[in-house]
């Protein structure tokens, strides 16, 4: 009954569309492997690190992992924002990128020690002597004249000094 009414009111809807002429086939859907690779290309990991004394955010790290080329690490802390490149190996002999895997594991659990072991520049909020994370209210910043002029020195609440890059 509904089909008859549709034919009477809108005859253009009653006729099926004409098939497309032969020629170029529509593009094939991406394979599961290709889609998985595209998702890995856009994989982003993030973590916030909390001050041991105040419970406030001391810093955050965001990692944009790429399958090829260079991955990016963005660090926000009391010294400002910094960007770092993480190279991705191009040969199969490396069995995957161990540094990128380590960064993602450290961020998954907000493990400042593991992240620091990968690269000390990635954890300016972490005091190695205390093995604790401190926020901007805790750190005292001073100009560091020796041994690297032009760098900053962060001093944690316990008096431990850390050389920071600008």
N, C-alpha and C positions, 0 to 999 in steps of 0.2 A: 504494500500500500504506500509506504513512504517513498519507495523508488518511483512509483507511478506519479505521485505528486511532484517529486523532484523533476521528472521528465517534463511534466506539464508547465511547471513554473520556470525552470532554468534548464532548457535543453542542452546548453553548453556543458553542464556538469554531468549529464547523463552519458556522454560519449567518452570513452577512455582516451587518454592522450596518445597521440601517434608515437610509435617507437622512434628513437633517434636513428638517424641514418648511419649505416655502417661506416666505419672509419676509425677514428682515434678512440681507443678505449678509455674509460674514466681511470684516473690514477688509483692504483691499488692501495688498500689500507696498509698502514705501517705495521710491521711485524711486532710481536711482543718484545723481541730483543731490541728493536730500534726504539720502541717506546721506553723501555727500561733504561736504555743508554741516554735518552733525552732527559729522563727524570734524574738520573745520576749527574748529568751535566748541570742541572739546576739545584743540586743538593746544597742546602744551607743548614748549618748548625749554629746554634747560639747558646751562650751561657752567661749567667750573671754570677759574680763572685761577691760574697757578703763579708762585710767587715767583722772581724772576730770580737771587737770591742763594742760596736754600736748596733750591729745587726742591719745596717744600711748597705745599699749597693756600693761596693768599692770599685767595681769595674765590670765591664761587659766585653765579651769577645764574640764576634760574628765571623763565621768561616763560610765562604762561597767556594765550594769544591767544583772544579772542572775536570773532566776526564782527560782532556788534552790541553796543552798550553800551560798557563800559570793560574793557580788558585789564589784567592785573595783572603787575607785575614784583616779584620778591622777591630781595633782595640780602643775602647773609651775608658779613660781612667782620670785620676786627679791631675795628670800631666797633659791631658788633652786627648785628641784623637790621633791615632797613627794607623798607617796602612802598611801591610807587609805582603810580599809576594811569596808564594809557596810553589816551587817548581814541581811539575808533574813529570815523572820519567817517561821517555818516549819508547823505550825498548821493553820487550816482554821478559827480559832476564831479571828485572827487579821484582817480579811477581806482585805487581800492584804498588801503589804509593804508600809506603809505610809511614811517612811523615803525615800525610793527609789522614790516614787511618788513625794515627796517634792523636792528632788534633781533634778529630771527631769523637774519639773515645773520651778524651779529656773534657771536652765540652758537654758530652752526654751526661757526665757525672759531676760537672763543675769541679774538676780536680786541678787545682792550681799547681800542685807539685809536678804532676805529669806534663802539664803545659809548659812549665818553667824548664823542665829537663829537655824538652824539644827545642826551646829557644828562650833564653832568659829575657830577651827584649819583649816577649809576648806577655809578660806578667809584671808590669811596673808596680802593681798593687800588692805584690807578694814579697814578704821579707823571708829570705832564705835562712837567716839565723833563728828566727822565731818559728819558721814554717807556718806562718799565719798570713792572712789577707787583712789589709787595713784600708780604710776609706780616706778621703781627702782631709777630713778633720784630724786624722791621726798622724799623717806624714808632715814633717817639716822639710821644706825645700830650701836648698842652699846652692849657690854657685860653686861648681867644683873646679878649682884651679889646677889641682894635681891629681892624678897624672894625665888627665885628658882635658885640656882647656876647652871651654865652650860647652861642656856638658853640665847636667844638673846632678845634684846629690840629694837623694831622699833619705831622711832619717826617721826610722820607725819610732813608735812610742817607747820602746825599750832601748833606744840609742844606737841601733844598728844602721850603718850607712849602706846605701845601694846607689851605684852609679846609674843614672838614667840618660838616655839619649834624647835629643830634641827632635 
